[in-house]
Amino acid sequence: MATIAIASQDRQHGYIVVTWEAIGNADGGSPYVPPVGYEFVAAQATGTFGGGTFKVQGSINGTDFEDIEATGITAAGIVSPTHQALSYRPETTGGTGTDIDASFLFKAIN
């Protein structure tokens, strides 16, 4: 499993969009810890799934990452997690020729 680095972070109008590019078969993204005052709103996955599954993982202790339920998708789409964590990362499982770009949206809570 390769760890994919964060490709970009963009802050605009009270939102942060964090993007990972070219997530392959059974790869995971580098964890992202949102700044204080931001909450995770949604994740979008696009690209070639090749039979693989994209999911969002979260961690409270920064070491052990677990799947956030109801976020596994097998085609391009947007998912909204139902639980919050302290850090987040994308992960893929299965598939062949998987090449997914993932963007996570965080919203400022005022």
Backbone bond lengths (Angstrom), bond angles and torsions (degrees), N, CA, C in turn:
res aa  C-N    CA-C-N  psi(-1)  N-CA   C-N-CA  omega(-1)  CA-C   N-CA-C  phi
1 M - - - 1.452 - - 1.522 108.76 -
2 A 1.318 115.12 122.47 1.462 120.60 176.28 1.527 109.74 -87.72
3 T 1.330 115.82 148.13 1.458 120.83 174.21 1.525 107.92 -101.21
4 I 1.325 115.95 118.97 1.456 122.41 -176.11 1.532 109.33 -92.13
5 A 1.313 116.18 126.70 1.468 121.47 -179.30 1.524 111.09 -71.73
6 I 1.306 115.85 153.36 1.463 121.39 174.44 1.524 107.44 -64.99
7 A 1.342 116.13 128.25 1.463 121.31 -177.54 1.529 111.71 -85.71
8 S 1.348 116.86 -35.34 1.460 119.08 -179.06 1.520 111.26 -160.48
9 Q 1.321 114.57 156.19 1.466 123.99 171.70 1.517 106.81 -133.10
10 D 1.311 116.59 128.99 1.459 120.81 -178.05 1.522 109.00 -130.03
11 R 1.337 116.79 124.26 1.469 122.08 177.70 1.521 109.17 -106.81
12 Q 1.342 115.32 126.41 1.461 120.48 177.12 1.511 110.26 -152.73
13 H 1.315 116.10 132.29 1.468 122.80 169.88 1.531 113.51 50.32
14 G 1.322 117.24 42.66 1.459 120.75 177.51 1.517 114.73 82.49
15 Y 1.322 117.51 11.51 1.468 121.91 178.48 1.521 109.76 -124.80
16 I 1.323 116.04 154.44 1.457 123.12 170.72 1.521 106.82 -125.00
17 V 1.333 116.48 130.98 1.461 121.57 173.35 1.526 107.23 -113.79
18 V 1.336 115.96 122.30 1.466 122.68 179.68 1.528 107.07 -111.35
19 T 1.343 116.70 130.11 1.460 120.49 -174.49 1.524 111.91 -125.40
20 W 1.324 115.09 137.63 1.466 124.37 170.98 1.520 106.31 -116.34
21 E 1.338 117.87 139.21 1.461 121.13 -177.81 1.522 110.86 -120.17
22 A 1.333 114.83 148.69 1.465 123.22 174.37 1.534 112.50 58.70
23 I 1.312 116.31 51.17 1.468 121.13 174.41 1.528 106.76 -78.61
24 G 1.307 116.79 120.76 1.460 121.88 -175.49 1.515 113.33 -95.69
25 N 1.332 115.45 -164.13 1.469 122.26 -179.03 1.521 110.78 -60.94
26 A 1.311 116.70 125.18 1.472 123.31 175.80 1.529 112.95 55.35
27 D 1.328 117.16 34.52 1.467 121.79 177.21 1.521 110.56 -99.37
28 G 1.317 115.37 160.38 1.457 121.52 175.01 1.517 110.04 -128.87
29 G 1.306 116.57 154.59 1.450 121.09 178.01 1.516 111.44 -89.62
30 S 1.325 115.96 156.23 1.467 120.32 171.73 1.521 108.45 -59.60
31 P 1.323 117.64 138.46 1.470 119.14 179.54 1.526 111.97 -63.26
32 Y 1.319 115.38 147.37 1.459 122.13 175.77 1.526 108.28 -122.42
33 V 1.325 115.45 128.85 1.462 121.93 176.15 1.519 106.99 -107.07
34 P 1.333 118.32 112.42 1.457 119.22 -179.67 1.531 111.12 -68.00
35 P 1.335 116.88 151.34 1.456 119.23 177.45 1.531 111.25 -64.75
36 V 1.313 116.00 158.10 1.460 121.14 176.42 1.529 108.06 -55.79
37 G 1.322 116.43 136.16 1.453 120.76 178.41 1.514 114.47 94.72
38 Y 1.344 118.02 6.05 1.464 122.29 177.32 1.522 109.38 -122.40
39 E 1.339 115.44 143.47 1.462 120.20 175.77 1.519 109.74 -123.76
40 F 1.329 115.22 152.34 1.462 122.88 -179.61 1.518 108.43 -75.11
41 V 1.338 115.94 127.66 1.461 120.83 -176.36 1.524 112.25 -109.39
42 A 1.340 117.68 -47.35 1.465 120.29 -175.19 1.517 110.55 -160.62
43 A 1.337 114.95 160.96 1.459 122.51 174.38 1.521 108.37 -129.88
44 Q 1.333 115.84 139.14 1.458 120.91 177.35 1.518 108.37 -121.82
45 A 1.329 116.57 135.21 1.461 122.59 177.03 1.522 108.70 -123.09
46 T 1.334 115.68 132.79 1.465 121.72 177.89 1.523 108.62 -135.93
47 G 1.328 116.17 160.47 1.455 120.34 175.70 1.511 112.07 121.10
48 T 1.328 115.04 -154.34 1.466 122.58 -177.80 1.517 109.16 -97.80
49 F 1.322 116.52 118.32 1.462 120.82 -178.35 1.524 111.93 -88.49
50 G 1.321 119.00 -29.08 1.465 122.43 176.03 1.509 113.81 53.34
51 G 1.331 117.28 32.75 1.462 120.71 -178.95 1.516 113.65 85.06
52 G 1.315 117.43 -0.20 1.460 121.34 -179.83 1.520 112.65 -85.76
53 T 1.316 115.39 172.70 1.462 122.67 179.18 1.520 109.07 -120.32
54 F 1.335 115.71 133.81 1.459 122.70 174.64 1.516 107.93 -101.00
55 K 1.326 116.63 136.91 1.460 119.98 176.73 1.512 110.96 -146.11
56 V 1.312 114.50 160.36 1.458 122.55 177.40 1.525 107.57 -100.71
57 Q 1.321 115.97 133.62 1.454 120.55 175.58 1.525 109.04 -117.46
58 G 1.328 115.01 149.67 1.449 121.14 178.35 1.512 110.94 -131.76
59 S 1.325 115.47 159.20 1.460 121.07 178.22 1.521 109.36 -142.24
60 I 1.308 115.33 141.21 1.459 121.16 175.03 1.525 110.10 -96.13
61 N 1.339 117.17 -31.95 1.462 119.75 -177.87 1.529 113.20 -99.27
62 G 1.354 118.10 -1.95 1.449 121.58 177.90 1.513 114.92 81.03
63 T 1.321 117.49 -2.44 1.459 122.04 -178.53 1.522 112.04 -118.20
64 D 1.318 116.32 -48.43 1.461 121.69 -176.14 1.524 109.70 -97.54
65 F 1.334 116.47 114.50 1.461 121.91 -179.44 1.520 109.76 -102.51
66 E 1.310 114.87 136.14 1.466 122.20 -179.92 1.523 108.39 -127.12
67 D 1.332 115.40 152.23 1.465 119.97 176.41 1.521 110.04 -63.63
68 I 1.324 115.38 135.75 1.461 120.06 171.35 1.511 105.70 -88.37
69 E 1.327 116.55 119.80 1.465 121.14 -170.34 1.517 112.81 -55.08
70 A 1.300 114.96 154.50 1.468 124.25 176.32 1.524 113.21 62.30
71 T 1.344 118.12 26.09 1.459 118.83 177.17 1.522 111.98 -114.44
72 G 1.313 120.35 -3.01 1.459 122.06 -179.31 1.520 111.33 -74.08
73 I 1.350 117.08 122.78 1.459 120.93 177.37 1.523 109.63 -131.40
74 T 1.336 116.52 152.56 1.458 122.06 -177.73 1.526 112.47 -115.80
75 A 1.314 117.19 9.51 1.464 123.38 175.50 1.524 107.43 -151.33
76 A 1.324 115.81 164.52 1.463 119.83 -178.33 1.524 110.74 -52.23
77 G 1.333 116.05 138.59 1.455 119.80 179.87 1.513 112.20 177.76
78 I 1.328 113.69 -178.87 1.465 122.25 178.78 1.522 107.94 -122.31
79 V 1.319 116.10 134.70 1.460 121.27 177.40 1.522 109.28 -125.47
80 S 1.317 116.11 151.04 1.463 122.12 176.67 1.516 108.88 -119.84
81 P 1.330 117.76 119.48 1.459 120.31 -179.47 1.521 111.27 -70.90
82 T 1.312 115.64 150.57 1.461 120.19 179.34 1.520 112.53 -100.38
83 H 1.323 117.29 -8.27 1.454 121.46 178.94 1.518 110.19 -124.54
84 Q 1.307 116.42 150.68 1.455 122.25 176.85 1.530 109.24 -101.27
85 A 1.328 115.66 156.52 1.461 122.55 177.07 1.526 107.44 -143.32
86 L 1.315 116.86 -178.39 1.463 120.18 177.69 1.523 111.96 -92.13
87 S 1.334 116.82 -27.44 1.462 120.32 175.89 1.522 109.03 -142.35
88 Y 1.341 114.51 156.28 1.460 120.93 -173.59 1.520 109.85 -137.33
89 R 1.339 115.84 154.96 1.459 120.67 173.01 1.529 109.39 -156.63
90 P 1.336 116.81 154.47 1.460 120.06 173.03 1.528 109.53 -87.51
91 E 1.319 116.68 155.65 1.458 121.18 175.28 1.511 109.13 -148.89
92 T 1.330 115.76 148.16 1.458 120.90 173.68 1.525 108.87 -118.80
93 T 1.323 115.41 151.19 1.457 121.17 174.72 1.518 108.30 -134.60
94 G 1.328 115.70 145.15 1.457 120.99 176.58 1.521 112.63 66.47
95 G 1.321 113.91 -171.52 1.455 120.50 175.68 1.512 113.60 85.61
96 T 1.326 114.56 164.72 1.461 122.29 173.95 1.524 107.60 -135.16
97 G 1.305 116.73 138.74 1.456 120.70 -178.63 1.519 113.19 70.31
98 T 1.343 116.62 22.62 1.464 121.26 -179.36 1.531 110.19 -66.98
99 D 1.331 116.74 133.12 1.459 122.90 177.74 1.530 107.06 -149.08
100 I 1.320 115.56 90.20 1.469 121.61 -172.02 1.526 110.26 -114.21
101 D 1.323 115.28 138.98 1.462 121.91 168.70 1.519 107.16 -104.44
102 A 1.323 116.94 135.09 1.463 121.34 -178.25 1.521 109.68 -124.37
103 S 1.328 115.35 137.69 1.464 121.45 174.82 1.518 108.87 -127.11
104 F 1.330 116.53 131.77 1.453 122.83 177.79 1.520 108.04 -110.24
105 L 1.323 116.75 135.13 1.456 123.02 -179.14 1.526 110.11 -107.79
106 F 1.331 116.21 126.28 1.459 123.21 176.88 1.513 108.40 -118.29
107 K 1.325 116.46 139.37 1.467 122.33 -176.48 1.527 109.97 -117.34
108 A 1.330 115.57 137.45 1.465 120.34 175.75 1.522 108.99 -67.87
109 I 1.322 116.14 134.77 1.461 120.78 176.09 1.512 106.99 -108.63
110 N 1.303 115.74 111.31 1.472 120.17 -175.58 1.498 111.23 -96.03
